[in-house]
């Protein structure tokens, strides 16, 4: 048994030695730290497959490196970039927090290689990872072939493709897709394929060099939108395509100055010139020469010059069988090879003048016409010709039969007609006479009658034509206020932002010219604001009104239209006083001396600005030792004894005291709503009327000890001086009494002898 125990002890000893050895071996080993691999959707670990949006703001903490050391040692983190690479991130060595320090731009760099490291102080592990920069919609489409100028023949067929617009957006996904649009004004003639950018002439539309020689087409390229800074954003660009229309020979000649009227007079001779027609090729880009000929109606009695268009008479007038000839004249283009091409036909009315059988007739551009319309701006310059009215008046008779007068009948004297007397035919000119009366705000349109009356014929044939002038508005009026001044009142306790007054101005012009905006200015406007469109004036949000500080404000309000025309009105604002100050005595304890039969007066002041808030009423609330001895004037504050008190004896009889001092509690109350009041204690000393002046004076000396001392000293000095004077006088009197003075001459009386 002892052997068995010894063997067990040896085994335990060997095992212990082995355990110590193994621990020593492990104590000498040091394992490297390592990062956690938390996958691509984690915000901490080893940046495995980490991606970052390119609109991430600088300073954002984007990730936290996270790892450990097998031995439990504290680890530190590091981050570096390859030489020459831009350093986009920084790392906190202790916490592993990675912060973005440079602006990302996927279009410049869509991935960033970063070397991350972890160390326990002995071992350091470095891994190279790639951070992917994700796209946001931050790039506008860019045109590759715009702006551009192209030439298109005016005969290009409707629906034809004329240009392919190309724009590229460097974003990915929907933000990189581009669709094309045309700005609205161009969409009536052209169309663009939204996806391919192919610009076409719209189906059913054609180009016309004679109408428009150049078209400016604004193309808009817009992306499909995408996220940027947390919001969906759509970006677009625009550019201009200039399309020059190339003229083609597709327009026939056109006659100038139609309608045409010619006259054959009785004195006319064969070969006389009657009329000259004139035509030009409608293809003004590359015109061809024109040749003239008769189509019909000439009856062989007229001839026309092929190149000049001059119509002349072949037969004597007496041989003419009709009074009116409607001669059809053809004007044909001649190609450079001399071939006849497109042509136009017009009618020349040739009259044979012999009898007064035709009244005056008004003609427009397309023949006889009884109504003419014109659109023009109001207030044209006086003397201006209304050139839009192309009126010709004609009387086909001859001589005095073709003489007639023109008159214009209508509202006022805004227009006049020239000439006023016509022979045969004239171009009618209408001039502006009174520009001010042609006011859009008074008349949207003007209607006149143009009257032509033969002057010297018995028949007095006449004709009329209506002239309608549509006036267009101009900015000829400034806004006008409903009043030259506005008076407003506002309580002084009104909070900031309170409405004060609403002003109104009206501009009779139309459109933007009639829209009024308001503003205020002036030395009194600093506490006020105005709503620009409604004209409501209100106080500043911080304004504090105080009628006691300032109760009157005045400033100007300005009404202005879109062109800067304006008018002014003055605003007067009165701050209404509120009862916010109580009456106040100069002192809450007052001392007064009252002579029987005479009142004493107290006074309180109320700082409110207006009546009745500053009107004070006085009341005796309490009087000691007796309440039934004084009266007070409620308006003036005068205190007096009741009428039955005539002497001090009555007062002493009432109070049973010889003391003549009274204490009164007097109230001063204002008349405002709500009413405020203040009280004061008034001490009154009563004295008799006989000694009133001296008594009042000596009572008043109680508060002036220096004066009392001076008076006492004066009295003492006066008494001493008086005593000295009296003593001196008495002394000299006594001296005089004791001195013997003769009262007359001493006469010696002779003695008589004794008998």
TIDOTI-674919 format. One record per residue (C-alpha): residue in one letter; x, y, z. Coordinates in steps of 0.25 Angstrom, whole numbers, plus 5000, padded with zeros to 4 digits. Example, Ala and Ser with C-alpha at 12.3 -4.5 7.8 and 13.67 -1.06 7.14 Angstrom:
BEGIN
A504949825031S505549965029
//
This chain:
BEGIN
X500050005000X501150095003X501750064990X500450094983X500350234990X501850264986X501550234971X500350324971X501150434977X502150424966X501150424955X500550554961X501850614962X502150584948X500850634943X501050764950X502450784944X501850754930X500750864933X501750964937X502650934925X501450954915X501051084922X502451134921X502451104906X501151174904X501551294912X502751314902X501851304889X501151434884X500051424874X499751544864X498451624865X497351604854X496151684849X494751634850X494051594837X492651644839X492251634824X491951744814X490651804821X491351834834X491851964839X493051904846X494051804844X495151794833X494451884822X494051754814X493351794801X492951934807X492352034798X492052184800X491152284793X491952394786X491052504792X491452464806X491852594813X493252624818X493452594833X492452474833X492852354841X492652244831X493252114837X493952064850X495151964849X494851854859X495851744863X496451674875X497751614880X497751464884X498551504897X497551614900X498551724898X498051864894X498051884879X498252004871X497752034857X498452094845X498052144831X498952174819X498952194804X499852154792X500852264789X500352374780X498852334783X497952434789X497652414804X496152414805X496052364819X496652374833X496552274845X496452284860X497652194865X496952154877X495452144874X495652104859X494652204854X494852244840X494452384835X494352444821X495252564819X495252584804X494052604794X493752474786X493452474772X493052344765X493252404751X494652424754X494952304763X493952194765X494852114775X495852144786X496952044790X497252064805X498351994814X497751964828X498551914839X498451864853X499551844864X499651804878X500951874880X501851754876X501151694864X500551774852X499551724842X499351804829X498151774819X497851834806X496451864803X495651934793X494452034796X493452044785X492952184782X491452184778X490852274768X489852384771X489052474762X490052594762X490352614747X489552684737X489452634723X490452694713X490252724699X491252664689X490852734677X490152864681X489952974680X489952964665X489553034652X488952954640X488352984627X487052924623X486352944609X484952994610X484452884601X484852774611X483652684613X482852684625X483252574635X484752574630X485952564640X486852684640X487752664651X488152564662X488452624676X489452554685X489552574700X490352494710X490152484725X491252424733X490452374744X489952224744X488652164745X487352254743X488252374746X489052344734X487952324724X487552444715X486252484709X486052604700X484952704699X484752834691X484352964698X482953004696X483053114686X483753024676X482852904677X481852954667X482752924655X483752824660X483752694668X484852614674X484952474678X485052464693X486052344693X486852354680X486952514680X486552514665X485952644661X484852644650X483952744644X482552714650X481652634641X480752724634X481652844635X482652904625X483653014625X483453144618X484653234614X483653344611X483053344625X484253314634X485653304629X486253254642X485753164654X486453154667X486053024674X486353004688X486652864692X486552814706X487352684711X486752634724X487352514732X486452404738X486652454752X487352394764X487652414779X488552524783X488752564798X487552484802X486652544792X486152504778X486752604768X486552624753X487652704745X487552764731X488252844721X487852924709X488452974696X488053044683X488052984669X487953094659X487253054646X487453134634X486353114623X486953114609X486053174599X485453094587X484753134575X483353104581X482653244581X481953304569X482153454566X481353554574X480753684570X481053814577X480053924581X478753854577X477653874574X477953944561X477054054554X477354114541X476554224534X476354254519X475854394517X475154454505X476354534502X477254414503X478054374490X478454244484X479854204491X479454284504X479954214516X478854174525X479454094536X480754024541X480653884548X481753834556X482153694561X483253634568X483753484569X483153424583X484453354585X485253474590X486453394593X486853364579X485753444570X485553424555X485153534545X483653554542X482953564529X481553624527X480453584518X478953594516X478053474520X476753534516X475853654516X476753744508X475853734496X476953774487X476853914490X478053914500X479453874500X480453834511X482053844511X482553714515X483753764523X483153894529X481753854531X481253984525X479853974519X479554074508X478354104499X478254054485X476954104480X476254244481X475354254494X474154284485X474354144479X474254074493X472953994494X472953984510X473154084521X473853974530X474953874525X475353764535X476753734529X477453604534X478953634535X479853514536X481253524543X482153404540X483553364545X484653344534X485653234538X487153264534X486953174522X485753264517X484653174521X483353214527X483153174541X482153204552X481153324550X480153404557X478953484551X478253614555X477153694550X477353844545X476053914545X476054014534X474954114534X474554204522X474154334528X473054414522X471754414531X471554434546X471054304548X471954254559X471954284573X473254294581X473754154586X474654114597X475654004594X476553914602X477753824598X476753724592X475753814585X474553894590X474353894605X473453954614X474053924628X475553944632X476153904645X477453934652X478153894665X479053994671X479554044684X478854154692X479454304692X480154294679X480954424675X480154544670X480254554655X480554404654X480054334641X479154214644X480054124634X479254004636X478054054630X478254034615X477054114609X476854164595X475654244590X475254254576X474254324567X474254264553X473654384547X474354504541X474654644544X473654714554X472854584554X474054514561X474254624571X473854594585X474054624600X474554534611X474054544625X474354464638X473154444647X473454394661X473654414676X474354544679X475454604670X476454494672X476754464657X476654544644X476654504630X477654554619X477354594608X475954654610X475754684596X476054574585X475954574570X475754434564X476554354574X477454374586X478154294596X477454324609X478354364621X477854374635X478654454645X478554454660X478054584665X477854574680X478754464686X478254484700X476854444697X477254314691X477254244704X477154094706X476554114720X475454194714X475254124700X475753984697X475354014683X474954134674X473854134663X473854244652X473154264639X473954304627X473054384618X473254424603X472254524597X472354574583X472554724584X471954794571X471054694565X469454704566X469454554570X470354564582X470754424582X471454374594X472054254601X472454214615X473354114621X473454074636X474854094643X475054014655X476254034663X476653934674X477454004685X478553924692X478953964706X480254034710X480754074724X480254214723X479754214737X480354224751X479654154763X478654244770X478354234784X476854244789X477254354798X478454454798X478554424813X478154314823X477854334837X478054214847X477954194862X478554074870X478554054885X479854064891X479853924897X479653864883X480653744881X481753744871X481153704857X479853774859X479053824847X479053974847X478354014834X478053964820X478454054808X477854034794X478454084781X477954054767X478654054754X477654044742X478753984733X478553844729X479553724732X480753744740X480653894738X479353894747X480053814758X480353894770X481453874780X481453954793X482654004801X482754114813X483854204816X484054334825X484554374838X483354314845X483354184838X484354104846X483354034855X482453994843X482453894832X481553874820X481153754812X481653784798X480353724791X479253754800X479553884805X479353844820X480253934829X480553864842X481553884853X482953824854X482953694862X483853754872X483153894873X482653944886X481754064886X481654164897X480754284896X481454354907X482754344899X482254374885X480754374881X480854424867X481554364855X481454404840X482154344828X481954324813X481454194806X481854174792X481054094781X481854054769X481653974757X482553884749X483153994741X483454084753X482354184752X481854214766X481054314774X481154344789X480154364801X480354404815X480054314827X479754384840X479754284852X479254324866X479654234877X478354224886X478654254901X478254144911X478154164926X479454104930X479954204940X479354234954X479354374960X480554404968X480854514979X482154574981X482254514994X481354415001X481454505014X481054645013X481054755023X480154875022X479754995030X478255045029X477755175033X476255175037X475555225025X476555195015X476855065008X478054985006X478354904993X478954774989X479354724976X479654594969X480154564955X479654454945X480754424934X479654374924X479654454911X478154474909X476854504916X476154444923X477354354927X478054474933X476854544939X476954534955X475854534965X476254554980X475454494992X475754495007X475754355011X475954375026X476254495036X476654485050X476254515060X474954545054X474454515040X473354625039X474254755039X474854765025X474354775010X475154754998X474954804984X474954674975X475554744963X476554844969X477054764982X476754894990X476454855005X475654945014X474854945027X473354925026X472555045026X472055045040X473455045046X473755195048X474755185060X475755105067X474755095079X473755015070X474954915066X475354895080X473854875084X473754765074X475054695077X475054725092X476554755090X477354885089X478254815079X478054875065X478854765057X478054675048X478354555039X477654535026X477754415017X477454475003X477254384990X477554434976X476754344966X476854364951X475654344941X476254244932X475754104930X476154034938X476354134948X477654154957X477754224970X478854264980X478754314994X479554415003X479554455017X479354605019X479654665032X478954805034X479254905046X478054995048X478255145053X477455265055X477255365044X477855485052X479155425055X479155345043X480355405036X481255405048X480755265052X480855205039X482255265038X482755205051X482055075049X482855065036X484155085044X484054955051X484754895039X485854995038X486654995051X487755085045X486755195042X486155175056X487555195062X487855325054X486555385058X486755355073X488155415072X487655535065X486555555076X487655545087X488555645080X487355735078X486955725093X488355755097X488455875088X487155925092X487455915107X488755985105X488056095098X486956115108X488056115119X488856215113X487656305111X487156295125X488556325130X488656455123X487256495127X487756475142X488956555140X488156675134X487256665146X488356675156X489056795150X488656945155X488457035143X488057195144X486657225140X486857375137X487757495141X487957525155X487557665159X488057745171X486957815179X487357935186X487157935200X486258035205X486658115217X486058095230X485258215234
//
